[in-house]
Amino acid sequence: MSAPSAIIPYHRSATLAYIAAMLMLATLGIFIHEAGLDAVTTVFFRCLFAAIALALYCAYKGMFVAVNFSRKNLGLAVFGGVLMVVNWVTFFAAIQRIGISVTTIVFHVQPFIVLLLGAVLFREKIAANKLTWICLGFAGLVLACGLQIGGMQINEQYLTGLLLTLTGACAYAGVTLTTRAMRNMPAHLIALIHCMVGLVLLASLVTLPANGIQMQQWAWLVGLGLMPTALAYVLIYGALPKMPTSAIAVLTFIYPATAVGVDYLVYGQRISPAQMAGLMLIVLASLGVNLNWSWYAVRQKLAAL
């Protein structure tokens, strides 16, 4: 897609680290379900334990220096943190309503939302081929939502879950655009600030069960903060500078594909063939956008098969 990515050589350890991070993210729904708390409370404790781990990591790497804390960067990081908290809360709430698979698949339309927001807010031009891929991606979204399936009962809870997922995707797209505007602040430090913002915003909204949080729930909450959050972020942000765009674009979809498999193996939830087709369209469209594929060239290759 870009010239710099073309000259980045294959980096085995970075690739393996990125794959490991995607697999960790795919287990997110298990931690949410097994913790058994409401979305806001779960996000608060995710932020708490992740912030502790990330603070230790940032201190170990010597990131707490004045040069990393310009006023502009701090302001953008805090604003991005607000959006990230909205993303986490809505995403967790959606999983509790419509399940891991559908939530994860629908959420992955957010790269297309980034392009559309960039066009609206910053007047960034969208090339014709990318616009075509975006349309294909949203066609996949319709299938992934399950709204075209006659045998599925679409109730208020299901529609609420879809709306929450799309809200989270929009919020995360905002985080992406905000992060792009930042300069010279390490990504791990940005993630730490996001978690700290979550602690401040959600502290007064935490709801504890009448009988308190049980030991097993604490284990899942600590695991949530450490594995598919702090450790995953450390691996992702450490790997990204060493990987070409093409590898990132392809390997990112290990996350939704594995999440669907995990949902089936652990909870027995399966998606319909139409929803699977929707996932495939979203994957194809995202690759087309990120790798700047020519729609005409792809069509010619498909026709030759």
C-alpha positions in Angstrom: 0.0 0.0 0.0 2.8 2.4 0.9 6.4 2.5 -0.2 7.9 2.1 3.3 5.9 -1.1 4.0 7.3 -2.6 0.9 10.9 -2.4 2.1 10.2 -3.8 5.6 11.6 -7.4 5.6 9.9 -10.4 7.1 10.5 -10.4 10.8 9.7 -13.8 12.3 9.5 -12.8 16.0 7.3 -9.8 15.3 5.0 -11.8 13.1 4.6 -14.5 15.8 4.1 -11.8 18.5 1.3 -10.2 16.4 -0.4 -13.6 15.8 -0.2 -14.3 19.6 -1.8 -10.9 20.3 -4.6 -11.6 17.8 -5.3 -15.0 19.5 -5.4 -13.3 22.9 -7.9 -10.7 21.6 -10.0 -13.6 20.3 -10.5 -14.8 23.9 -11.9 -11.5 25.1 -15.5 -12.7 25.1 -14.7 -15.6 27.4 -13.3 -13.3 30.0 -16.3 -11.0 29.7 -18.8 -13.9 30.0 -17.0 -15.7 32.9 -16.5 -12.5 34.9 -20.3 -12.3 35.1 -20.5 -8.5 35.8 -22.1 -5.6 33.9 -20.2 -4.0 31.1 -19.2 -0.8 32.9 -17.9 -2.7 36.0 -16.0 -5.1 33.8 -14.4 -2.3 31.8 -13.4 -0.5 35.0 -11.5 -3.5 36.3 -10.0 -4.1 32.9 -8.6 -0.6 33.0 -7.4 -1.0 36.5 -5.3 -4.2 36.0 -4.2 -3.2 32.5 -3.1 0.2 33.8 -1.0 -1.4 36.5 0.7 -3.7 34.1 1.2 -1.0 31.4 2.6 1.5 34.0 5.2 -1.1 35.0 6.1 -1.7 31.4 6.4 2.0 30.5 8.5 2.6 33.6 10.8 -0.3 32.7 11.2 1.1 29.2 11.9 4.6 30.5 8.9 6.2 28.8 8.0 8.5 31.7 10.1 11.4 30.4 9.0 15.0 29.7 9.5 14.8 25.9 6.7 12.3 25.7 4.1 14.5 27.4 3.5 17.6 25.2 0.3 19.4 25.9 -1.1 18.5 22.5 -0.3 14.8 22.9 -1.8 14.7 26.4 -5.0 16.4 25.2 -5.4 14.1 22.3 -4.6 11.0 24.4 -7.2 11.9 27.0 -9.8 12.6 24.3 -8.9 9.3 22.6 -9.2 7.7 26.0 -12.8 8.9 26.3 -13.6 7.4 22.9 -11.8 4.2 23.8 -13.9 3.8 27.0 -17.1 4.3 25.0 -15.8 1.6 22.6 -15.0 -0.9 25.4 -18.3 -0.4 27.2 -20.5 -0.7 24.1 -18.5 -3.6 22.8 -18.8 -5.5 26.1 -22.5 -4.7 26.4 -23.0 -5.9 22.9 -21.3 -9.3 23.6 -23.6 -9.8 26.5 -26.6 -9.3 24.2 -25.8 -10.8 20.9 -22.8 -13.0 21.6 -19.1 -13.0 20.8 -19.2 -14.0 17.1 -21.7 -11.5 15.7 -20.3 -8.6 17.8 -16.8 -9.3 16.7 -17.7 -9.7 13.0 -19.8 -6.6 12.9 -17.2 -4.5 14.8 -14.7 -5.2 12.1 -16.3 -2.7 9.7 -14.5 0.0 11.7 -11.7 0.4 9.0 -14.4 1.6 6.6 -15.8 4.0 9.2 -12.3 5.5 9.6 -12.2 6.3 5.9 -15.7 7.8 5.9 -15.0 9.9 9.0 -11.7 11.1 7.5 -13.6 12.2 4.4 -16.3 14.0 6.4 -14.2 15.6 9.1 -10.9 16.2 7.3 -12.1 16.3 3.6 -9.8 13.4 2.8 -10.4 12.1 -0.7 -11.5 8.4 -1.1 -10.3 6.8 -4.3 -12.9 5.1 -6.4 -11.5 1.6 -5.9 -11.6 2.1 -2.1 -15.2 3.4 -2.2 -16.1 0.2 -4.0 -14.5 -1.9 -1.4 -16.3 0.1 1.3 -19.6 -0.6 -0.3 -18.7 -4.3 -0.4 -17.7 -4.2 3.2 -21.1 -2.7 4.2 -22.9 -5.4 2.1 -21.0 -7.9 4.3 -22.2 -6.0 7.4 -25.8 -6.5 6.3 -25.2 -10.3 6.0 -23.2 -10.5 9.2 -26.0 -8.7 11.2 -28.3 -11.6 10.4 -31.2 -9.3 9.5 -31.8 -11.1 6.2 -32.2 -14.5 7.8 -35.9 -15.5 7.9 -35.5 -18.2 10.6 -33.8 -15.8 13.0 -36.0 -13.9 15.5 -34.9 -10.3 15.5 -35.9 -8.8 18.9 -35.2 -5.5 20.6 -32.2 -7.0 22.5 -30.6 -8.2 19.3 -31.1 -4.8 17.6 -29.7 -3.0 20.7 -26.7 -5.3 20.5 -26.1 -4.4 16.9 -26.5 -0.7 17.6 -24.0 -0.9 20.5 -21.5 -2.7 18.3 -21.7 -0.1 15.6 -21.4 2.7 18.2 -18.3 1.0 19.5 -16.9 0.7 16.0 -17.5 4.4 15.4 -15.8 5.3 18.7 -12.8 3.1 17.9 -12.6 4.8 14.4 -12.4 8.1 16.3 -9.5 6.7 18.4 -7.7 5.8 15.3 -8.0 9.2 13.8 -7.0 10.9 17.1 -3.9 8.7 17.4 -2.9 9.6 13.9 -2.7 13.2 14.9 -0.3 12.5 17.7 3.5 12.8 17.4 6.3 11.4 19.5 4.3 9.6 22.1 4.9 5.9 22.5 1.8 3.7 21.7 2.2 1.9 25.0 2.0 5.2 26.9 -1.1 6.2 24.9 -2.7 2.8 25.9 -1.9 3.5 29.6 -3.5 7.0 29.4 -6.6 5.4 27.8 -6.9 3.0 30.8 -6.4 5.7 33.3 -9.1 7.8 31.7 -11.3 4.7 32.0 -10.6 4.6 35.7 -11.6 8.2 36.2 -14.7 8.0 34.0 -16.1 4.8 35.4 -15.1 4.8 39.1 -18.5 6.3 40.2 -20.5 4.0 37.9 -19.2 0.6 39.2 -21.9 -1.7 40.4 -20.8 -4.5 42.7 -22.9 -7.7 43.3 -24.7 -7.8 46.7 -22.5 -10.7 47.8 -19.4 -9.1 46.4 -17.0 -10.3 43.7 -16.1 -13.9 44.1 -12.6 -15.3 43.8 -13.2 -16.9 40.4 -14.6 -13.6 39.1 -11.5 -11.8 40.3 -9.3 -14.3 38.4 -11.2 -13.6 35.2 -11.0 -9.8 35.8 -7.3 -9.9 36.4 -6.8 -12.1 33.4 -8.8 -9.7 31.3 -6.6 -6.8 32.2 -3.4 -8.7 31.7 -3.8 -11.0 28.7 -6.1 -9.6 26.0 -5.3 -6.1 27.1 -1.9 -5.2 28.6 0.1 -8.1 27.1 -1.7 -8.0 23.8 -1.0 -4.3 23.5 2.7 -4.7 24.3 3.0 -7.4 21.6 1.0 -5.5 19.0 2.7 -2.2 19.4 6.1 -3.9 19.6 5.4 -5.8 16.4 3.8 -3.2 14.2 6.9 -1.2 13.3 8.6 -4.4 12.2 5.8 -5.7 9.9 4.8 -4.7 6.4 1.3 -3.4 5.8 0.3 -6.5 3.8 1.2 -8.8 6.7 -0.7 -6.7 9.2 -3.8 -6.5 7.0 -4.0 -10.3 6.6 -3.0 -11.3 10.1 -5.5 -8.9 11.8 -8.3 -11.2 10.7 -7.0 -14.0 12.9 -8.9 -12.2 15.6 -12.5 -12.4 14.3 -11.9 -15.9 12.7 -10.6 -17.3 16.0 -13.3 -15.5 18.0 -16.0 -17.3 16.0 -14.2 -20.6 16.6 -13.8 -19.9 20.3 -17.5 -19.0 20.6 -18.5 -22.3 19.0 -16.0 -24.5 21.0 -16.7 -22.9 24.4 -20.3 -21.9 24.2 -21.7 -23.9 21.3 -22.7 -20.7 19.4 -22.4 -20.9 15.6 -23.1 -18.4 13.0 -25.2 -19.0 9.9 -23.8 -19.5 6.4 -25.0 -16.1 5.4 -23.2 -14.5 8.4 -20.0 -16.4 7.5 -20.4 -15.0 4.0 -20.7 -11.6 5.5 -17.4 -12.1 7.4 -15.7 -13.1 4.2 -16.9 -10.0 2.4 -15.7 -7.8 5.3 -12.3 -9.5 5.2 -12.0 -9.2 1.4 -13.1 -5.5 1.5 -10.8 -4.7 4.3 -7.9 -6.2 2.5 -8.9 -4.3 -0.6 -8.8 -1.0 1.3 -5.7 -1.6 3.3 -3.7 -3.1 0.4 -5.1 -0.6 -2.2 -6.2 -3.4 -4.5 -7.6 -2.4 -7.9 -11.2 -3.6 -8.1 -10.8 -4.1 -11.9 -7.6 -6.2 -11.4 -9.3 -8.4 -8.8 -12.3 -8.9 -11.0 -10.1 -9.9 -13.9 -8.3 -12.4 -11.8 -11.5 -13.9 -10.4 -12.9 -14.1 -14.0 -9.8 -16.0 -15.0 -10.3 -18.7 -12.4 
